[in-house]
Amino acid sequence: MSLPGLAELRTLPRRLVLTLPTTGQSVRTARETAEQALVEWRIGPRHPVVDPALLILTELVANSVRHAADLSPTLTVILGAGPDSFAFGVHDRHPDRPGLGTLRTGTLRPAADPAPGSGLATVMELTLGLGGTASVLPDEAGSGKTVWITLPL
């Protein structure tokens, strides 16, 4: 199966794909792996996009663990970086897609009136605040999706 986001990932010179069990420990593993990759890719911890990006990634993995584990025993974290962007996604095999209108437009939007500080609201606030984009990409079989984030460096 081809994961949504891999086509964009292939255009980035630095990339990593990590498959993890859909369990709580994977939240920490994904974050630590991303931190290590960013350092190896010479995107230092003091870069202004790093802390928000790690928070977004943490929230996306936590959402998959919280909402998709019953239908998706694993999740896939996709990381990539180029000279002017850091892109990442979290794929699970649960068919539900977050937000409203995501099936029509592919654009991730919080549900109507999300509670301030809720996971999706936080993801969107941070992503847009950094000048980035967020989308939900269905997989080929339509039985899963990738929430894909691209942030400028």
C-alpha positions in Angstrom: 0.0 0.0 0.0 1.3 3.5 -0.9 0.9 6.0 2.0 -0.5 9.4 1.3 2.3 12.0 1.6 5.0 9.7 0.3 5.0 11.4 -3.1 5.7 14.8 -1.5 8.2 13.1 0.8 10.2 11.8 -2.2 10.8 15.3 -3.3 12.6 16.1 -0.1 16.3 15.3 0.2 16.1 14.2 3.9 13.4 11.7 4.9 12.4 9.0 7.4 9.4 6.7 7.7 8.7 5.0 11.1 6.0 2.4 11.8 4.9 2.2 15.4 2.3 0.3 17.4 -0.8 2.4 18.1 0.0 2.7 21.8 0.8 5.5 24.2 4.5 4.8 24.2 4.6 5.6 20.5 3.8 9.3 21.2 7.2 9.6 23.0 9.0 7.5 20.5 7.8 9.5 17.5 8.7 12.8 19.2 12.2 11.6 20.2 12.8 10.2 16.7 11.8 13.5 15.1 14.0 15.4 17.5 17.0 13.2 16.6 16.2 13.4 12.9 16.0 17.2 13.0 19.4 17.4 14.7 20.9 15.1 12.2 19.4 17.2 9.4 21.0 20.3 11.0 17.7 21.9 12.0 18.8 22.7 15.5 16.5 22.7 18.6 16.7 26.5 18.7 15.2 26.9 15.2 11.8 28.7 15.8 9.8 25.9 14.0 11.2 23.0 16.0 9.2 23.2 19.3 5.9 23.9 17.6 6.5 21.2 15.0 7.2 18.7 17.7 4.1 19.7 19.6 2.0 19.3 16.4 3.6 15.8 15.7 3.0 14.8 19.3 -0.7 15.8 19.1 -1.2 14.0 15.8 0.3 10.7 17.1 -1.7 11.0 20.3 -4.9 11.5 18.2 -4.1 8.3 16.3 -3.5 6.4 19.5 -6.7 7.8 21.1 -9.1 7.5 18.2 -7.7 4.9 15.7 -6.2 2.1 17.8 -9.3 -0.1 17.5 -9.0 -0.3 13.7 -5.3 0.5 13.2 -2.9 -1.6 15.2 0.0 0.5 13.8 0.6 4.0 12.8 3.2 5.5 10.5 5.1 8.7 11.1 6.5 10.2 7.9 9.2 12.9 8.3 11.0 14.9 5.6 13.0 18.1 5.2 14.4 20.2 2.4 16.3 23.5 2.4 13.2 25.5 3.1 10.6 23.2 4.5 9.9 20.5 7.1 7.0 18.2 6.3 5.6 15.4 8.3 2.5 13.2 8.5 0.9 10.6 10.7 -1.0 7.8 8.9 -3.4 5.3 10.5 -5.9 2.9 9.0 -9.0 4.3 10.7 -11.4 5.7 8.0 -12.7 8.7 10.0 -11.1 11.9 9.0 -10.7 14.9 11.4 -12.4 18.2 10.7 -15.2 19.3 8.4 -15.1 19.2 4.7 -11.8 17.3 4.6 -13.1 14.7 2.1 -14.1 17.4 -0.4 -11.2 19.8 -0.1 -8.4 17.8 1.6 -7.9 20.8 3.9 -7.8 20.1 7.6 -10.1 22.3 9.6 -11.2 21.9 13.2 -14.7 20.7 13.9 -17.3 23.3 14.4 -16.5 25.4 17.5 -13.6 23.4 18.8 -12.8 23.9 22.4 -9.9 26.4 22.7 -6.8 24.3 23.4 -8.2 21.1 21.9 -5.9 19.0 19.9 -7.0 19.9 16.4 -7.5 23.5 17.3 -3.9 23.6 18.6 -2.6 21.9 15.5 -4.3 24.4 13.2 -3.3 27.4 15.3 0.4 26.4 15.4 0.5 25.3 11.7 -1.2 28.5 10.4 0.8 30.7 12.8 4.0 29.3 11.3 2.8 29.9 7.7 2.3 26.2 7.1 -0.3 24.0 5.6 -2.3 21.0 6.9 -4.3 18.5 5.0 -5.9 15.1 5.3 -4.9 12.7 2.6 -7.0 9.5 2.2 -5.1 6.3 1.3 -5.6 4.3 -1.8 -8.1 1.9 -0.3 -10.0 4.6 1.5 -9.6 2.8 4.8 -7.2 5.2 6.3 -5.6 8.6 6.1 -2.5 10.7 6.6 -2.7 14.1 8.4 0.0 15.9 6.5 1.7 19.1 7.8 4.2 21.3 5.8 6.1 24.1 7.6 8.4 26.6 6.2 12.0 26.8 7.6 
